[in-house]
Amino acid sequence: MAFLTNKLFIMQKFLKITNAPNTGQIIALDGIKALGTASATATTVTIDYFDGTTTTVTTAAQVASDVYLQILNSIQIAIATSWQKGYYEVTLPKAVTSIVNA
């Protein structure tokens, strides 16, 4: 949660990945600059942030960018939900092997 000078609070949003190896891993949605995947069958989806960090979601090989599209659609839904709901649960269509932020 961030504190602004006019005394308003902004709730941060997250995706909660329910089929991650560490159950309930979360991905921050604030400050996303770009979302990408190398190809329709790639095993990684990257989320780049304005602060220079990247979250890499590694899964089994995608089919027609299904993991990328599920993350993209889930981000849109999560951002549109009430500020009182800090996270949106999502089960990715492929087995998740890791989620790393660096």
C-alpha positions in Angstrom: 0.0 0.0 0.0 1.4 3.4 -0.9 0.8 6.6 1.0 0.2 9.8 -1.1 0.6 13.3 0.1 -3.1 14.1 -0.2 -3.8 11.2 2.3 -5.2 8.8 -0.2 -4.2 5.2 -0.1 -3.7 3.1 -3.2 -4.2 -0.6 -2.8 -1.6 -2.7 -4.7 -2.9 -5.6 -6.8 -1.5 -9.1 -7.2 -2.1 -12.3 -9.2 -2.2 -15.3 -6.9 -1.0 -18.3 -8.9 -2.8 -21.3 -7.4 -0.9 -24.0 -9.3 2.6 -22.6 -8.7 5.2 -25.0 -7.1 5.0 -22.9 -3.9 1.2 -22.8 -3.6 -0.1 -19.3 -3.6 2.8 -17.4 -5.1 1.9 -13.9 -6.0 2.9 -11.6 -8.9 2.7 -7.8 -8.4 0.6 -5.9 -10.9 1.8 -2.4 -10.0 4.4 -0.9 -12.3 4.1 -3.3 -15.1 5.9 -2.0 -18.2 5.6 -5.0 -20.6 4.3 -8.6 -20.7 5.9 -10.9 -23.2 6.7 -14.4 -24.5 9.2 -15.5 -27.1 6.8 -17.6 -29.1 3.4 -19.3 -29.1 5.1 -22.4 -27.7 7.7 -20.9 -25.4 8.1 -22.1 -21.8 8.4 -18.6 -20.2 6.3 -15.5 -19.9 8.1 -12.4 -18.7 6.6 -9.4 -16.8 8.9 -6.4 -17.0 8.5 -3.6 -14.4 9.4 0.1 -14.6 11.8 -0.4 -11.7 14.0 -2.6 -13.9 13.0 -6.0 -12.4 11.5 -8.9 -14.3 9.2 -11.7 -13.1 9.7 -14.8 -15.2 6.9 -17.5 -15.1 8.2 -20.8 -16.4 5.7 -23.5 -17.4 5.4 -26.5 -19.7 5.4 -25.5 -23.3 2.5 -23.2 -24.3 0.0 -24.0 -26.9 -1.0 -20.9 -29.0 0.4 -18.6 -26.2 -2.2 -20.0 -23.7 -0.2 -19.1 -20.6 0.6 -15.6 -21.9 -3.0 -14.9 -22.7 -4.2 -16.3 -19.4 -1.8 -14.0 -17.5 -2.8 -11.0 -19.7 -6.6 -11.6 -19.2 -6.1 -12.1 -15.5 -4.2 -8.9 -15.1 -7.1 -7.0 -16.8 -9.7 -8.7 -14.6 -7.6 -8.1 -11.4 -7.1 -4.4 -12.1 -10.8 -4.0 -12.8 -11.9 -5.5 -9.5 -12.7 -3.5 -6.3 -9.7 -1.9 -4.6 -10.8 -3.9 -1.5 -9.7 -7.2 -3.2 -5.9 -7.1 -3.2 -5.4 -10.3 -5.3 -7.0 -12.3 -8.1 -6.6 -16.0 -8.0 -5.6 -17.7 -11.3 -4.8 -21.2 -12.3 -2.5 -21.2 -15.3 -3.3 -23.7 -18.1 0.1 -25.4 -17.9 2.0 -26.7 -15.0 4.1 -24.0 -13.4 7.7 -25.0 -12.6 8.9 -21.6 -11.2 8.1 -18.0 -10.7 11.2 -15.8 -10.2 11.5 -12.0 -9.8 14.9 -10.6 -10.4 
